[in-house]
Amino acid sequence: MLKCEITLLASAILVTSLSAAQAQEHLMGFFVTSVGVGDGGNLGGLEGADAHCNTLATAAGSTGREWRA
């Protein structure tokens, strides 16, 4: 009986460690938004559009990346 319990415990530890290894953090690669800037479609050119994207991405928790429209 003890051998069976040890085998089950070892199996549970192995499954847990494999699950943790597969649970890697995936960084955001793109996002879709419908949040405007309050002036219709006038974002101030690409510079303004990039700034708007960076503001929205930062608010969503994205860090360490420069977003472009």
C-alpha positions as CSV (number, residue, x, y, z in Angstrom):
1,M,0.0,0.0,0.0
2,L,2.8,2.4,0.8
3,K,4.5,1.8,-2.5
4,C,1.2,2.7,-4.3
5,E,0.9,5.9,-2.3
6,I,4.5,6.9,-3.1
7,T,3.9,6.2,-6.8
8,L,0.7,8.3,-6.8
9,L,2.5,11.2,-5.0
10,A,5.4,11.1,-7.4
11,S,3.0,11.1,-10.4
12,A,1.1,14.1,-8.9
13,I,4.4,16.0,-8.5
14,L,5.5,15.2,-12.1
15,V,2.1,16.3,-13.5
16,T,2.2,19.6,-11.5
17,S,5.7,20.4,-12.6
18,L,4.9,19.7,-16.2
19,S,1.9,22.0,-16.0
20,A,3.9,24.8,-14.5
21,A,6.5,24.5,-17.2
22,Q,3.9,24.9,-19.9
23,A,2.2,27.9,-18.3
24,Q,4.5,30.5,-19.8
25,E,3.6,34.1,-20.0
26,H,2.5,35.2,-23.4
27,L,3.2,38.8,-24.3
28,M,0.6,40.8,-26.1
29,G,1.4,40.9,-29.8
30,F,-1.5,43.0,-31.0
31,F,-4.8,44.5,-29.8
32,V,-8.0,45.8,-31.3
33,T,-9.7,48.9,-29.9
34,S,-12.6,51.2,-30.7
35,V,-11.6,53.9,-28.3
36,G,-11.3,57.2,-30.1
37,V,-9.5,60.4,-29.2
38,G,-12.5,62.6,-29.2
39,D,-11.9,64.4,-32.5
40,G,-13.4,61.8,-34.8
41,G,-10.7,60.1,-37.0
42,N,-8.3,63.0,-36.6
43,L,-5.4,61.4,-34.7
44,G,-2.8,64.0,-35.7
45,G,-1.1,61.8,-38.4
46,L,0.9,58.7,-37.7
47,E,2.7,60.3,-34.8
48,G,-0.6,60.9,-33.0
49,A,-2.0,57.5,-33.9
50,D,1.2,55.8,-32.5
51,A,0.9,57.9,-29.3
52,H,-2.8,56.9,-29.0
53,C,-1.9,53.2,-29.4
54,N,0.9,53.4,-26.8
55,T,-1.5,55.1,-24.3
56,L,-4.1,52.4,-24.8
57,A,-1.6,49.6,-24.6
58,T,-0.1,50.9,-21.4
59,A,-3.5,51.3,-19.8
60,A,-4.2,47.6,-20.7
61,G,-1.0,46.5,-18.9
62,S,1.5,46.2,-21.8
63,T,5.0,47.3,-20.8
64,G,8.4,47.3,-22.5
65,R,7.1,47.7,-26.0
66,E,6.5,50.6,-28.4
67,W,3.2,50.2,-30.3
68,R,2.6,51.5,-33.7
69,A,-0.7,52.2,-35.5
